[in-house]
Amino acid sequence: MPIIKWLPRPAPYLPVWQAMRSFTEARTLETPDEIWLVEHQPVFTLGQAGKPEHVLNTAATEVVRTDRGGQVTYHGPGQVVAYCLIDLRRHQLFVKEYVALIEDVLISFLRELGLAGACRKPGAPGVYVPHLDSQLAKIAALGIKIRHGCAYHGLALNVDMDLSPFLGINPCGYEGLETTDLRTCGVHATVEGVGDMLAARLADAFASRCNTAHAAPVPVLQGSGMPVCP
């Protein structure tokens, strides 16, 4: 079962990213998996495939080029970020299976909160819900990095936040992509409460996967980054 930790909040992005990389570099086959929960100070992050032209107006907010897969996204107060520091070999997971597992947990969790329309959107990674105009709006983003068979980075779920900074980017490289949060969808909850519940469900999913894994190790590409948003 992964260890769940809340980091001090609000946290600047760079030290947390550096800590994730250091943790992953130092871990051994015996190192327990961990899930780090955090609420970041305002920051735009550009993934490995991120194009500067997708950053339209930062309004003096910091922009960080990071090593996760994908394009550009925003982190800020009112959003819970769950960094999943997971040994994929231990769980016998290929990278695509790992991404699908996280998305499945998010979709199930959102439906548990009453958002029955939570779903994937073909060609646009992340998790979406029907918005006020009946179009799908992004409520959760996903992005990972794999090193030495271990994953870091993770997912971000919008809880109760100022969504206006998303207007300053093309989220995940998609012009005009709408974003939303739980509050806008009628779910009134705190970042702490949502983070605790989400982390518990992620931990259960990883533990279940570990218990049913096959004996033979699954190969994982070294240093790969999935082309998805964080």
Secondary structure, DSSP 8 states (H G I E B T S, - for coil): --EEEE--SSB-HHHHHHHHHHHHHH--TT---EEEEE-B-SEEEE-TT--GGGB---TT--EEE-SSSSSEEEE-TTEEEEEEEEETTTTT--HHHHHHHHHHHHHHHHHHTT-TT-EEETTEEEEEEE-TTSSEEEEEEEEEEEETTEEEEEEEEE-S---GGGGGB-GGG-TT--B--TTTTT----HHHHHHHHHHHHHHHHHHHHHH--SS-----TT---SS--
